[in-house]
Amino acid sequence: MRKAVAILSILLFILALHATSYAYSGNIVVDGKVVNYNVPDITITIDGNKFDTGNNPPLILDGNTIVPLRSIGQGLGASVNWDGSTQTITVTKGKVFKFFIGKNYATVDGNKVQLPAPARLINNNTSYVPMRFLFESLGYDVKWIGDKYLIQVTSKVTVPPTSSNVNITDFSSSYANGKYTITVKADGPLTYKQGTINDSSGVRLYFDFSNAINAVTNKQISINQGGLNMAYIGQNQLQPAITRLVVSMTTSLPYTITQSQDKKEFDISFNIGNNSSSSNNGPLIYIDPGHGGSDPGAIGVGGIHEANIALAIGLKLKTLLDNGGFRTMISRTTDTYVGLYDRPDQANNAGADAFVSIHCDAFDSPSANGTTVLYYPNGYNGDTRDEKTFAQIIHDNLMKEINTTDRGLSERPKLVVLNQTKMVAVLVETGFVTSPTDAQLLTDDNFQWKIAQGIYNGLVQYFTELKNGTIKSTIS
Ligand SMILES: [Zn+2]
């Protein structure tokens, strides 16, 4: 045994030549036997602070790091009692731990637990036990940083009690009236965080349900319609428990989330149309995301570009219209420059039924905010279009979806996209990129969907009323 310790000591010495200090070396008495000890000094830190065990430093014996029981136990708030007659040390902190000198087991509340090395009596007066077992018993996490001879001890992160977890009991889907709905049910209220992953394989929406244990067996639903690929659910993490719902789709689709009053049911619905395979034959809408490429438009809070926001909203509007049976054209699908006159020209040449230009406002003062719908004045310069009715319907439907400041309608005879177009046209100033509150909304994916949804609803109403004969596209 002595030889083994000596060889180990030499080995550790060679391995740790760079270590700085050997304050504790020479002969020590281990369980009554003299041992030559020559190992670099070992440091203990507890939550980053050095913990000094005084004249009884941590030791490495037979490859096991052992630490003085009393100074550490008491330092960490346990009571420590030594019974010399039975060579037993009792440590109490929540549970009762008993260590026995020379024995490689302990008892925890009376139950025997194996130790990696026996409890030792050093220099005939100080009991030592394996460091990891002791710190973990007292509610700490331990890391041994070998190259620094450092025992790094940290308070355990408290995990929420498992009783606060809910069980996910149902994962299902349904389809009705063009709406595809994915449902998650639990035996308690569901709370969640959501996110989106975009990569070459498409778009994945995910919802992380907090403190939720996944208890369903059907973990995957194949959808494969209207751009929706599949949905699946699984345990993402156990402590704390997080169950993740993922919906994968080929492109970003609009959705609505509803939860029951008691929050035990979570529904996400996608409007994928009645028959996504048949080609659209509805009115032709020309969507015009403003600016682009070398023309970023207004630059707002945090350097955001009007052109990028307009494009994001325009593409969402296109998705809604495509799924809703409309035919669509769009002036750009990427951040590219399109000439100002090219936009109305394209719409005119294609015989579009309506023209929707999407922009953001800007002003010197950050206090200016809100949403405005611009249109060409009825009858101006002999124009025969009923622009005001169209603008009013778009405006009213848009403001039902969003709660920005309502700046109403505004007549703009000089705007090219309004005076060169031959069909009904609006220019929607969705919000001010220079307003901190508007800017935050405008860059939010969900808010962009709401704007698109509002404009979409307006277009649906306009063309329904046109068909019903309750309105006309021209003034008479
Ligand atoms: Zn603009």
Boltz pocket constraint, residues with backbone or C-beta under 6 A from the ligand:
constraints:
  - pocket:
      binder: B
      contacts: [[A, 290], [A, 291], [A, 297], [A, 298], [A, 306], [A, 358], [A, 359], [A, 360]]
      max_distance: 6.0
